[in-house]
Amino acid sequence: EVHLLQSGGGLIQPGGSLILSCAASGFSVSSNYMSWVRQAPGKGLQWVSIIYYGNVGSTYYADSVKGRFTISRDTSRNTLFLHMNNLRADDTAVYYCARDIDYSSSSPGWFDPWGQGTQVTVSS
Amino acid sequence: EIVLTQSPATLSLSPGERATLSCRASQSVGTYLGWYQHKPGQPPRLLIYDASSRATGIPARFDGSGSGTDFTLTISSLEPEDFAVYYCQQRTNWPRTFGQGTTVEIK
């Protein structure tokens, strides 16, 4: 069974840093596209970042987090990470990791499954 | 970026009734549209991808249709566990975007 277990998050002051973790089981994070998606309070879902499968592991970001967030993975631990720097109040959200998969091609596409989510609150 | 507009914002129905949810894209996404179910305290769950393909384990009462800019998610007969928020998502253009959601609530 494929499963994602998240850890990290919490309350952090503006300008601070935080690392989110997402441990996968039942599949390899290095052989799949992996993404982070967030949901701010009272808002809808927003894609944040993706890391491509394979040795190169290209990464891409939403404009709102570019230059501040870094997605990475540890193959030996089969774990995905999101390093968040210079956090702002509008980064407050529940953050989800997800396998990013298209069942009819080799492109990223749909988020399935999702981690359980972790709350990040940026406030002084 | 592609804007997805969902309607209605809220749907008030009783168990056993049919639910029809709409998602309209600001430009054509072909059939690259998916639907998710999101319940409080749980992560979203993929229901439908490629406009009409059901994800693994999704009951047949969930049906997706449409192409281009207009899409529909139909729940043929609502079960108690179906009351939730539903989001559409496109994968045609970057960034991938979601609709603002439709809440299906118990009447």
gemmi code that builds the backbone of each chain (N, CA, C; Angstrom):
import gemmi

chains = {
    "A": [
        ("GLU", (0.850, -1.190, 0.000), (0.000, 0.000, 0.000), (0.889, 1.245, 0.000)),
        ("VAL", (0.574, 2.209, -0.836), (1.344, 3.437, -0.889), (0.867, 4.380, 0.207)),
        ("HIS", (1.816, 5.009, 0.883), (1.490, 5.841, 2.036), (2.538, 6.925, 2.211)),
        ("LEU", (2.094, 8.092, 2.697), (2.993, 9.208, 2.969), (2.753, 9.688, 4.393)),
        ("LEU", (3.823, 9.783, 5.177), (3.717, 10.210, 6.572), (4.534, 11.472, 6.763)),
        ("GLN", (3.855, 12.567, 7.121), (4.509, 13.861, 7.257), (4.908, 14.150, 8.691)),
        ("SER", (5.933, 14.986, 8.828), (6.360, 15.487, 10.130), (6.947, 16.880, 9.945)),
        ("GLY", (7.121, 17.565, 11.069), (7.613, 18.936, 11.005), (6.461, 19.908, 11.153)),
        ("GLY", (6.713, 21.147, 10.853), (5.691, 22.173, 10.976), (5.650, 22.770, 12.360)),
        ("GLY", (4.709, 23.684, 12.569), (4.562, 24.326, 13.864), (4.450, 25.823, 13.735)),
        ("LEU", (4.680, 26.499, 14.864), (4.595, 27.956, 14.923), (5.981, 28.544, 14.759)),
        ("ILE", (6.107, 29.494, 13.851), (7.402, 30.102, 13.570), (7.198, 31.605, 13.365)),
        ("GLN", (8.202, 32.380, 13.781), (8.116, 33.833, 13.616), (8.397, 34.238, 12.174)),
        ("PRO", (7.855, 35.367, 11.742), (8.174, 35.870, 10.394), (9.678, 35.995, 10.211)),
        ("GLY", (10.135, 35.574, 9.035), (11.554, 35.576, 8.742), (12.266, 34.303, 9.145)),
        ("GLY", (11.590, 33.439, 9.847), (12.195, 32.199, 10.320), (12.234, 31.106, 9.263)),
        ("SER", (12.789, 29.956, 9.671), (12.941, 28.814, 8.768), (12.341, 27.567, 9.390)),
        ("LEU", (11.942, 26.653, 8.522), (11.300, 25.418, 8.957), (11.547, 24.347, 7.902)),
        ("ILE", (11.609, 23.091, 8.343), (11.753, 21.983, 7.404), (10.597, 21.014, 7.603)),
        ("LEU", (9.924, 20.689, 6.515), (8.881, 19.671, 6.530), (9.438, 18.386, 5.932)),
        ("SER", (9.031, 17.254, 6.506), (9.455, 15.945, 6.014), (8.242, 15.128, 5.601)),
        ("CYS", (8.474, 14.204, 4.679), (7.402, 13.353, 4.146), (8.006, 12.000, 3.800)),
        ("ALA", (7.783, 11.006, 4.659), (8.354, 9.678, 4.467), (7.391, 8.811, 3.679)),
        ("ALA", (7.895, 8.216, 2.606), (7.061, 7.391, 1.734), (7.244, 5.910, 2.041)),
        ("SER", (6.173, 5.159, 1.856), (6.234, 3.704, 1.926), (5.387, 3.133, 0.802)),
        ("GLY", (5.830, 1.990, 0.297), (5.080, 1.347, -0.778), (5.491, 1.801, -2.173)),
        ("PHE", (6.351, 2.806, -2.237), (6.882, 3.270, -3.521), (8.139, 4.091, -3.246)),
        ("SER", (8.892, 4.372, -4.310), (10.143, 5.112, -4.185), (9.964, 6.573, -4.576)),
        ("VAL", (10.387, 7.496, -3.682), (10.261, 8.926, -4.008), (11.198, 9.301, -5.152)),
        ("SER", (12.306, 8.565, -5.315), (13.249, 8.919, -6.371), (12.787, 8.440, -7.743)),
        ("SER", (11.800, 7.567, -7.779), (11.278, 7.055, -9.049), (9.957, 7.704, -9.440)),
        ("ASN", (9.546, 8.688, -8.690), (8.286, 9.367, -8.939), (8.454, 10.887, -8.871)),
        ("TYR", (7.580, 11.607, -9.569), (7.458, 13.031, -9.318), (6.833, 13.178, -7.928)),
        ("MET", (7.297, 14.170, -7.187), (6.739, 14.430, -5.854), (6.494, 15.921, -5.711)),
        ("SER", (5.373, 16.275, -5.107), (5.004, 17.682, -4.971), (4.594, 18.031, -3.555)),
        ("TRP", (4.606, 19.321, -3.302), (4.016, 19.901, -2.099), (2.855, 20.800, -2.533)),
        ("VAL", (1.754, 20.697, -1.789), (0.550, 21.500, -2.031), (0.136, 22.071, -0.677)),
        ("ARG", (-0.354, 23.316, -0.659), (-0.756, 23.900, 0.612), (-2.175, 24.448, 0.544)),
        ("GLN", (-2.741, 24.635, 1.739), (-4.076, 25.214, 1.854), (-4.062, 26.238, 2.978)),
        ("ALA", (-4.145, 27.498, 2.617), (-4.205, 28.566, 3.603), (-5.581, 28.575, 4.261)),
        ("PRO", (-5.682, 29.146, 5.452), (-6.969, 29.158, 6.157), (-8.080, 29.761, 5.312)),
        ("GLY", (-9.179, 29.026, 5.170), (-10.326, 29.519, 4.428), (-10.126, 29.609, 2.932)),
        ("LYS", (-9.019, 29.084, 2.453), (-8.711, 29.177, 1.022), (-8.710, 27.789, 0.382)),
        ("GLY", (-8.521, 27.786, -0.935), (-8.442, 26.531, -1.667), (-7.023, 25.982, -1.680)),
        ("LEU", (-6.813, 25.006, -2.528), (-5.534, 24.331, -2.622), (-4.602, 25.061, -3.584)),
        ("GLN", (-3.306, 25.103, -3.239), (-2.314, 25.752, -4.086), (-1.098, 24.863, -4.220)),
        ("TRP", (-0.735, 24.519, -5.451), (0.507, 23.787, -5.688), (1.695, 24.677, -5.320)),
        ("VAL", (2.705, 24.076, -4.661), (3.853, 24.839, -4.166), (5.143, 24.502, -4.912)),
        ("SER", (5.434, 23.191, -5.049), (6.731, 22.810, -5.600), (6.686, 21.370, -6.072)),
        ("ILE", (7.567, 21.033, -7.009), (7.695, 19.670, -7.524), (9.167, 19.313, -7.673)),
        ("ILE", (9.494, 18.046, -7.447), (10.816, 17.517, -7.767), (10.614, 16.345, -8.712)),
        ("TYR", (11.367, 16.350, -9.818), (11.242, 15.308, -10.813), (11.973, 14.051, -10.357)),
        ("TYR", (11.564, 12.921, -10.925), (12.216, 11.655, -10.599), (13.571, 11.585, -11.294)),
        ("GLY", (14.376, 10.607, -10.874), (15.650, 10.370, -11.523), (16.805, 11.056, -10.826)),
        ("ASN", (18.005, 10.823, -11.371), (19.224, 11.326, -10.744), (19.297, 12.842, -10.707)),
        ("VAL", (18.812, 13.494, -11.776), (18.914, 14.959, -11.827), (17.951, 15.606, -10.835)),
        ("GLY", (16.727, 15.119, -10.813), (15.748, 15.656, -9.870), (15.492, 17.136, -10.045)),
        ("SER", (15.164, 17.559, -11.256), (14.828, 18.969, -11.490), (13.730, 19.421, -10.550)),
        ("THR", (13.793, 20.713, -10.186), (12.820, 21.255, -9.239), (12.164, 22.510, -9.808)),
        ("TYR", (10.910, 22.722, -9.441), (10.167, 23.897, -9.887), (9.302, 24.385, -8.729)),
        ("TYR", (9.003, 25.681, -8.763), (8.315, 26.312, -7.641), (7.229, 27.262, -8.124)),
        ("ALA", (6.211, 27.443, -7.282), (5.248, 28.510, -7.491), (5.973, 29.846, -7.308)),
        ("ASP", (5.532, 30.863, -8.032), (6.195, 32.168, -7.947), (6.224, 32.706, -6.518)),
        ("SER", (5.171, 32.396, -5.756), (5.045, 32.943, -4.412), (6.090, 32.413, -3.437)),
        ("VAL", (6.743, 31.292, -3.765), (7.736, 30.726, -2.843), (9.123, 30.632, -3.467)),
        ("LYS", (9.241, 30.973, -4.740), (10.522, 30.865, -5.452), (11.583, 31.695, -4.752)),
        ("GLY", (12.749, 31.084, -4.546), (13.846, 31.769, -3.882), (13.814, 31.645, -2.364)),
        ("ARG", (12.721, 31.188, -1.815), (12.602, 31.040, -0.361), (12.461, 29.587, 0.059)),
        ("PHE", (11.804, 28.760, -0.761), (11.570, 27.356, -0.455), (12.472, 26.483, -1.326)),
        ("THR", (12.886, 25.342, -0.777), (13.674, 24.374, -1.533), (13.107, 22.981, -1.288)),
        ("ILE", (12.796, 22.283, -2.366), (12.329, 20.896, -2.276), (13.520, 19.979, -2.496)),
        ("SER", (13.561, 18.892, -1.740), (14.661, 17.948, -1.896), (14.185, 16.567, -1.464)),
        ("ARG", (15.047, 15.574, -1.638), (14.694, 14.210, -1.209), (15.950, 13.501, -0.751)),
        ("ASP", (15.751, 12.518, 0.107), (16.830, 11.636, 0.577), (16.455, 10.228, 0.138)),
        ("THR", (17.151, 9.733, -0.849), (16.809, 8.422, -1.402), (16.973, 7.307, -0.375)),
        ("SER", (18.026, 7.404, 0.438), (18.302, 6.335, 1.420), (17.194, 6.240, 2.466)),
        ("ARG", (16.535, 7.366, 2.744), (15.456, 7.385, 3.723), (14.086, 7.391, 3.059)),
        ("ASN", (14.075, 7.404, 1.720), (12.828, 7.449, 0.949), (11.915, 8.572, 1.456)),
        ("THR", (12.515, 9.738, 1.617), (11.831, 10.856, 2.244), (11.974, 12.126, 1.408)),
        ("LEU", (10.891, 12.878, 1.357), (10.812, 14.171, 0.665), (10.888, 15.267, 1.715)),
        ("PHE", (11.488, 16.386, 1.341), (11.608, 17.514, 2.259), (11.152, 18.806, 1.591)),
        ("LEU", (10.737, 19.755, 2.439), (10.518, 21.123, 1.992), (11.204, 22.039, 2.999)),
        ("HIS", (12.266, 22.684, 2.512), (12.992, 23.636, 3.339), (12.385, 25.017, 3.085)),
        ("MET", (11.884, 25.640, 4.154), (11.197, 26.927, 4.015), (11.988, 28.004, 4.759)),
        ("ASN", (12.432, 29.018, 4.033), (13.189, 30.122, 4.615), (12.424, 31.426, 4.455)),
        ("ASN", (12.826, 32.411, 5.263), (12.231, 33.751, 5.177), (10.705, 33.679, 5.149)),
        ("LEU", (10.161, 32.936, 6.086), (8.721, 32.704, 6.111), (7.945, 33.981, 6.369)),
        ("ARG", (6.780, 34.058, 5.732), (5.907, 35.229, 5.850), (4.550, 34.781, 6.378)),
        ("ALA", (3.776, 35.747, 6.826), (2.456, 35.430, 7.371), (1.586, 34.724, 6.335)),
        ("ASP", (1.734, 35.099, 5.065), (0.894, 34.478, 4.050), (1.367, 33.075, 3.653)),
        ("ASP", (2.408, 32.577, 4.294), (2.804, 31.171, 4.130), (2.057, 30.273, 5.118)),
        ("THR", (1.302, 30.875, 6.021), (0.514, 30.100, 6.976), (-0.490, 29.229, 6.234)),
        ("ALA", (-0.400, 27.923, 6.481), (-1.233, 26.972, 5.736), (-1.023, 25.567, 6.277)),
        ("VAL", (-1.891, 24.671, 5.870), (-1.622, 23.241, 6.010), (-0.872, 22.818, 4.753)),
        ("TYR", (0.264, 22.174, 4.960), (1.102, 21.733, 3.853), (0.950, 20.231, 3.675)),
        ("TYR", (0.730, 19.816, 2.439), (0.591, 18.404, 2.095), (1.706, 18.011, 1.119)),
        ("CYS", (2.280, 16.843, 1.339), (3.111, 16.251, 0.304), (2.230, 15.289, -0.492)),
        ("ALA", (2.612, 15.028, -1.718), (1.822, 14.127, -2.552), (2.686, 13.542, -3.657)),
        ("ARG", (2.396, 12.304, -3.993), (2.983, 11.751, -5.209), (2.288, 12.432, -6.376)),
        ("ASP", (3.070, 12.803, -7.376), (2.564, 13.580, -8.512), (2.623, 12.645, -9.711)),
        ("ILE", (1.489, 12.165, -10.195), (1.484, 11.039, -11.119), (0.415, 11.223, -12.181)),
        ("ASP", (0.745, 10.785, -13.389), (-0.234, 10.735, -14.459), (-0.366, 9.285, -14.888)),
        ("TYR", (-1.520, 8.714, -14.756), (-1.702, 7.294, -15.028), (-1.731, 6.954, -16.516)),
        ("SER", (-1.721, 7.980, -17.384), (-1.768, 7.681, -18.812), (-0.544, 8.190, -19.566)),
        ("SER", (0.424, 8.783, -18.857), (1.647, 9.237, -19.521), (2.760, 9.281, -18.483)),
        ("SER", (3.920, 9.744, -18.899), (5.073, 9.820, -17.987), (5.283, 11.232, -17.457)),
        ("SER", (4.258, 12.049, -17.521), (4.342, 13.421, -17.030), (3.755, 13.523, -15.625)),
        ("PRO", (4.115, 14.575, -14.914), (3.392, 14.797, -13.650), (1.957, 15.192, -13.967)),
        ("GLY", (1.069, 14.982, -13.047), (-0.306, 15.302, -13.377), (-1.217, 15.439, -12.185)),
        ("TRP", (-1.437, 14.355, -11.507), (-2.417, 14.308, -10.435), (-1.733, 13.986, -9.124)),
        ("PHE", (-2.350, 14.418, -8.031), (-1.750, 14.239, -6.715), (-2.414, 13.037, -6.032)),
        ("ASP", (-1.643, 11.960, -5.882), (-2.220, 10.716, -5.401), (-1.140, 9.729, -4.999)),
        ("PRO", (-1.014, 9.348, -3.701), (-1.824, 9.818, -2.592), (-1.261, 11.096, -1.996)),
        ("TRP", (-1.871, 11.535, -0.903), (-1.438, 12.721, -0.168), (-0.981, 12.311, 1.232)),
        ("GLY", (-0.051, 13.067, 1.792), (0.257, 12.919, 3.201), (-0.881, 13.483, 4.035)),
        ("GLN", (-0.781, 13.287, 5.344), (-1.884, 13.667, 6.215), (-1.961, 15.179, 6.441)),
        ("GLY", (-0.914, 15.896, 6.050), (-0.909, 17.345, 6.210), (-0.232, 17.761, 7.498)),
        ("THR", (0.413, 18.921, 7.460), (1.053, 19.478, 8.642), (0.831, 20.990, 8.659)),
        ("GLN", (0.507, 21.514, 9.827), (0.190, 22.934, 9.966), (1.464, 23.752, 10.123)),
        ("VAL", (1.568, 24.811, 9.339), (2.633, 25.794, 9.494), (1.969, 27.130, 9.776)),
        ("THR", (2.308, 27.722, 10.911), (1.745, 29.014, 11.293), (2.878, 30.012, 11.447)),
        ("VAL", (2.827, 31.085, 10.679), (3.855, 32.123, 10.730), (3.256, 33.342, 11.426)),
        ("SER", (3.734, 33.599, 12.633), (3.157, 34.681, 13.428), (4.139, 35.097, 14.513)),
        ("SER", (4.108, 36.374, 14.842), (4.955, 36.871, 15.926), (4.195, 36.859, 17.259)),
    ],
    "B": [
        ("GLU", (-2.043, 32.133, -15.776), (-2.387, 30.817, -15.311), (-3.877, 30.554, -15.574)),
        ("ILE", (-4.214, 29.276, -15.644), (-5.594, 28.893, -15.918), (-6.421, 29.001, -14.637)),
        ("VAL", (-7.524, 29.712, -14.726), (-8.428, 29.867, -13.588), (-9.580, 28.873, -13.737)),
        ("LEU", (-9.820, 28.130, -12.682), (-10.929, 27.181, -12.635), (-12.013, 27.738, -11.719)),
        ("THR", (-13.234, 27.838, -12.243), (-14.356, 28.379, -11.480), (-15.364, 27.273, -11.236)),
        ("GLN", (-15.599, 26.979, -9.961), (-16.532, 25.914, -9.600), (-17.869, 26.489, -9.176)),
        ("SER", (-18.931, 25.774, -9.528), (-20.271, 26.177, -9.113), (-21.126, 24.942, -8.864)),
        ("PRO", (-22.100, 25.063, -7.940), (-22.256, 26.200, -7.040), (-21.192, 26.166, -5.942)),
        ("ALA", (-21.148, 27.186, -5.129), (-20.216, 27.181, -4.001), (-20.639, 26.144, -2.963)),
        ("THR", (-21.942, 26.037, -2.763), (-22.493, 25.086, -1.805), (-23.690, 24.392, -2.421)),
        ("LEU", (-23.770, 23.105, -2.167), (-24.869, 22.285, -2.644), (-25.472, 21.600, -1.421)),
        ("SER", (-26.751, 21.874, -1.154), (-27.430, 21.281, 0.000), (-28.369, 20.182, -0.489)),
        ("LEU", (-28.026, 18.950, -0.139), (-28.780, 17.802, -0.643), (-28.969, 16.779, 0.470)),
        ("SER", (-29.862, 15.847, 0.223), (-30.122, 14.759, 1.173), (-29.470, 13.480, 0.675)),
        ("PRO", (-29.138, 12.567, 1.593), (-28.620, 11.261, 1.157), (-29.574, 10.620, 0.167)),
        ("GLY", (-28.994, 9.996, -0.864), (-29.797, 9.364, -1.891), (-30.044, 10.261, -3.098)),
        ("GLU", (-29.866, 11.558, -2.920), (-30.077, 12.477, -4.036), (-28.861, 12.512, -4.957)),
        ("ARG", (-29.055, 13.064, -6.129), (-28.005, 13.201, -7.147), (-27.335, 14.562, -6.995)),
        ("ALA", (-26.004, 14.557, -7.029), (-25.254, 15.813, -6.941), (-24.575, 16.088, -8.278)),
        ("THR", (-24.699, 17.323, -8.746), (-24.061, 17.728, -9.995), (-23.200, 18.959, -9.728)),
        ("LEU", (-21.885, 18.801, -9.884), (-20.933, 19.864, -9.605), (-20.289, 20.288, -10.923)),
        ("SER", (-20.066, 21.590, -11.053), (-19.521, 22.133, -12.297), (-18.159, 22.756, -12.083)),
        ("CYS", (-17.313, 22.676, -13.092), (-15.987, 23.303, -13.097), (-15.760, 23.880, -14.489)),
        ("ARG", (-15.515, 25.184, -14.535), (-15.296, 25.850, -15.816), (-13.890, 26.439, -15.852)),
        ("ALA", (-13.151, 26.170, -16.939), (-11.782, 26.653, -17.093), (-11.733, 27.925, -17.926)),
        ("SER", (-10.779, 28.795, -17.609), (-10.651, 30.077, -18.308), (-10.117, 29.904, -19.736)),
        ("GLN", (-9.532, 28.752, -20.025), (-9.143, 28.380, -21.380), (-9.156, 26.861, -21.463)),
        ("SER", (-9.119, 26.329, -22.669), (-9.261, 24.894, -22.830), (-8.148, 24.130, -22.104)),
        ("VAL", (-8.557, 23.073, -21.414), (-7.603, 22.171, -20.776), (-7.701, 20.779, -21.394)),
        ("GLY", (-8.393, 20.671, -22.541), (-8.579, 19.370, -23.172), (-9.385, 18.480, -22.243)),
        ("THR", (-8.815, 17.322, -21.927), (-9.453, 16.457, -20.927), (-8.559, 16.315, -19.704)),
        ("TYR", (-7.615, 17.259, -19.554), (-6.671, 17.182, -18.439), (-7.239, 17.840, -17.185)),
        ("LEU", (-8.341, 17.279, -16.706), (-8.985, 17.799, -15.516), (-9.235, 16.672, -14.527)),
        ("GLY", (-9.012, 16.962, -13.249), (-9.242, 15.978, -12.203), (-10.141, 16.535, -11.116)),
        ("TRP", (-10.652, 15.622, -10.292), (-11.516, 15.996, -9.177), (-10.995, 15.329, -7.894)),
        ("TYR", (-11.073, 16.075, -6.790), (-10.650, 15.582, -5.481), (-11.795, 15.776, -4.487)),
        ("GLN", (-11.843, 14.870, -3.518), (-12.751, 14.992, -2.382), (-11.915, 15.344, -1.159)),
        ("HIS", (-12.389, 16.307, -0.367), (-11.640, 16.726, 0.803), (-12.572, 16.815, 2.004)),
        ("LYS", (-12.281, 15.990, 3.010), (-13.057, 16.007, 4.244), (-12.239, 16.660, 5.346)),
        ("PRO", (-12.900, 17.295, 6.329), (-12.172, 17.964, 7.423), (-11.232, 17.015, 8.140)),
        ("GLY", (-10.002, 17.453, 8.371), (-9.035, 16.660, 9.107), (-8.407, 15.525, 8.316)),
        ("GLN", (-8.742, 15.427, 7.056), (-8.173, 14.386, 6.192), (-7.507, 15.053, 4.987)),
        ("PRO", (-6.566, 14.346, 4.345), (-6.015, 14.902, 3.111), (-6.999, 14.753, 1.962)),
        ("PRO", (-6.847, 15.555, 0.923), (-7.679, 15.358, -0.274), (-7.463, 13.960, -0.856)),
        ("ARG", (-8.467, 13.494, -1.567), (-8.396, 12.172, -2.211), (-8.742, 12.338, -3.686)),
        ("LEU", (-7.899, 11.786, -4.540), (-8.165, 11.840, -5.972), (-9.352, 10.951, -6.309)),
        ("LEU", (-10.350, 11.523, -6.982), (-11.520, 10.765, -7.409), (-11.454, 10.440, -8.897)),
        ("ILE", (-11.234, 11.468, -9.691), (-11.329, 11.407, -11.152), (-10.102, 12.068, -11.757)),
        ("TYR", (-9.530, 11.459, -12.793), (-8.466, 12.100, -13.554), (-8.785, 11.977, -15.040)),
        ("ASP", (-8.116, 12.801, -15.830), (-8.384, 12.826, -17.276), (-9.884, 12.986, -17.567)),
        ("ALA", (-10.526, 13.803, -16.775), (-11.931, 14.205, -16.913), (-12.944, 13.121, -16.564)),
        ("SER", (-12.622, 11.848, -16.856), (-13.655, 10.827, -16.696), (-13.154, 9.482, -16.173)),
        ("SER", (-11.868, 9.372, -15.879), (-11.327, 8.106, -15.379), (-11.373, 8.093, -13.859)),
        ("ARG", (-11.974, 7.052, -13.302), (-12.015, 6.944, -11.847), (-10.696, 6.429, -11.312)),
        ("ALA", (-10.224, 7.044, -10.225), (-9.004, 6.580, -9.581), (-9.268, 5.239, -8.889)),
        ("THR", (-8.192, 4.590, -8.487), (-8.291, 3.269, -7.860), (-9.167, 3.308, -6.619)),
        ("GLY", (-10.133, 2.405, -6.568), (-10.965, 2.275, -5.378), (-12.123, 3.246, -5.284)),
        ("ILE", (-12.304, 4.084, -6.273), (-13.397, 5.065, -6.238), (-14.692, 4.409, -6.723)),
        ("PRO", (-15.769, 4.541, -5.944), (-17.032, 3.885, -6.316), (-17.610, 4.400, -7.630)),
        ("ALA", (-18.390, 3.555, -8.260), (-18.952, 3.878, -9.572), (-19.984, 5.001, -9.523)),
        ("ARG", (-20.453, 5.360, -8.330), (-21.425, 6.453, -8.253), (-20.794, 7.810, -8.572)),
        ("PHE", (-19.464, 7.872, -8.578), (-18.756, 9.094, -8.965), (-18.467, 9.034, -10.469)),
        ("ASP", (-18.944, 10.044, -11.194), (-18.775, 10.056, -12.642), (-18.320, 11.443, -13.099)),
        ("GLY", (-17.251, 11.485, -13.882), (-16.758, 12.748, -14.414), (-16.997, 12.816, -15.906)),
        ("SER", (-17.272, 14.039, -16.389), (-17.483, 14.226, -17.819), (-17.035, 15.623, -18.224)),
        ("GLY", (-16.946, 15.822, -19.536), (-16.607, 17.133, -20.067), (-15.289, 17.147, -20.806)),
        ("SER", (-15.060, 18.253, -21.506), (-13.809, 18.489, -22.214), (-13.742, 19.963, -22.578)),
        ("GLY", (-12.535, 20.408, -22.885), (-12.370, 21.819, -23.246), (-12.402, 22.718, -22.033)),
        ("THR", (-13.510, 23.417, -21.830), (-13.610, 24.349, -20.703), (-14.701, 23.998, -19.703)),
        ("ASP", (-15.562, 23.054, -20.004), (-16.694, 22.756, -19.126), (-16.702, 21.293, -18.684)),
        ("PHE", (-16.723, 21.111, -17.375), (-16.626, 19.783, -16.779), (-17.668, 19.615, -15.689)),
        ("THR", (-18.048, 18.348, -15.479), (-19.056, 18.033, -14.471), (-18.625, 16.808, -13.682)),
        ("LEU", (-18.819, 16.884, -12.371), (-18.704, 15.723, -11.501), (-20.109, 15.400, -11.015)),
        ("THR", (-20.529, 14.171, -11.251), (-21.853, 13.731, -10.822), (-21.705, 12.618, -9.796)),
        ("ILE", (-22.422, 12.776, -8.698), (-22.522, 11.710, -7.708), (-23.954, 11.211, -7.807)),
        ("SER", (-24.120, 9.985, -8.262), (-25.452, 9.539, -8.684), (-26.436, 9.425, -7.518)),
        ("SER", (-25.967, 8.961, -6.387), (-26.824, 8.808, -5.214), (-25.962, 9.016, -3.974)),
        ("LEU", (-26.138, 10.148, -3.325), (-25.248, 10.525, -2.235), (-25.319, 9.560, -1.052)),
        ("GLU", (-24.133, 9.103, -0.640), (-23.992, 8.332, 0.584), (-23.578, 9.283, 1.710)),
        ("PRO", (-23.813, 8.919, 2.964), (-23.450, 9.816, 4.076), (-21.989, 10.251, 4.054)),
        ("GLU", (-21.102, 9.381, 3.584), (-19.673, 9.694, 3.566), (-19.270, 10.610, 2.406)),
        ("ASP", (-20.209, 10.966, 1.538), (-19.884, 11.805, 0.378), (-19.981, 13.293, 0.675)),
        ("PHE", (-20.497, 13.649, 1.858), (-20.641, 15.072, 2.177), (-19.255, 15.618, 2.535)),
        ("ALA", (-18.776, 16.539, 1.698), (-17.385, 16.979, 1.744), (-17.223, 18.177, 0.805)),
        ("VAL", (-15.990, 18.648, 0.683), (-15.657, 19.677, -0.295), (-15.007, 19.004, -1.500)),
        ("TYR", (-15.363, 19.433, -2.682), (-14.838, 18.859, -3.918), (-14.101, 19.941, -4.698)),
        ("TYR", (-12.896, 19.597, -5.143), (-12.064, 20.520, -5.914), (-11.770, 19.932, -7.285)),
        ("CYS", (-11.771, 20.784, -8.304), (-11.254, 20.376, -9.599), (-9.829, 20.913, -9.737)),
        ("GLN", (-9.052, 20.295, -10.618), (-7.651, 20.666, -10.832), (-7.292, 20.410, -12.292)),
        ("GLN", (-6.513, 21.321, -12.893), (-6.072, 21.122, -14.274), (-4.574, 20.833, -14.311)),
        ("ARG", (-4.159, 20.031, -15.278), (-2.740, 19.727, -15.415), (-2.229, 20.099, -16.818)),
        ("THR", (-2.987, 20.923, -17.529), (-2.586, 21.306, -18.880), (-1.427, 22.288, -18.879)),
        ("ASN", (-1.565, 23.329, -18.070), (-0.564, 24.398, -18.027), (0.043, 24.508, -16.639)),
        ("TRP", (1.282, 25.044, -16.624), (1.921, 25.344, -15.347), (1.640, 26.811, -14.972)),
        ("PRO", (1.360, 27.095, -13.683), (1.293, 26.100, -12.624), (-0.025, 25.332, -12.651)),
        ("ARG", (0.001, 24.078, -12.160), (-1.261, 23.390, -11.985), (-2.113, 24.197, -11.010)),
        ("THR", (-3.385, 24.318, -11.318), (-4.272, 25.125, -10.499), (-5.520, 24.341, -10.101)),
        ("PHE", (-6.119, 24.786, -9.001), (-7.325, 24.175, -8.464), (-8.471, 25.180, -8.519)),
        ("GLY", (-9.694, 24.668, -8.568), (-10.850, 25.510, -8.352), (-10.975, 25.862, -6.881)),
        ("GLN", (-11.932, 26.734, -6.576), (-12.075, 27.201, -5.192), (-12.906, 26.248, -4.336)),
        ("GLY", (-13.483, 25.228, -4.967), (-14.193, 24.203, -4.219), (-15.700, 24.346, -4.217)),
        ("THR", (-16.391, 23.219, -4.148), (-17.838, 23.144, -3.928), (-18.076, 22.306, -2.683)),
        ("THR", (-18.812, 22.862, -1.740), (-19.165, 22.128, -0.529), (-20.497, 21.417, -0.742)),
        ("VAL", (-20.484, 20.109, -0.573), (-21.723, 19.329, -0.614), (-22.113, 19.065, 0.839)),
        ("GLU", (-23.205, 19.692, 1.270), (-23.619, 19.590, 2.659), (-24.968, 18.897, 2.767)),
        ("ILE", (-25.201, 18.372, 3.972), (-26.458, 17.667, 4.222), (-27.584, 18.686, 4.388)),
        ("LYS", (-28.651, 18.483, 3.650), (-29.809, 19.380, 3.723), (-30.635, 19.076, 4.975)),
    ],
}
model = gemmi.Model(1)
for chain_id, residues in chains.items():
    chain = gemmi.Chain(chain_id)
    for i, (resn, *xyz) in enumerate(residues, 1):
        res = gemmi.Residue()
        res.name, res.seqid = resn, gemmi.SeqId(i, " ")
        for name, pos in zip(("N", "CA", "C"), xyz):
            atom = gemmi.Atom()
            atom.name, atom.element = name, gemmi.Element(name[0])
            atom.pos, atom.b_iso = gemmi.Position(*pos), 0.0
            res.add_atom(atom)
        chain.add_residue(res)
    model.add_chain(chain)
structure = gemmi.Structure()
structure.add_model(model)
structure.setup_entities()
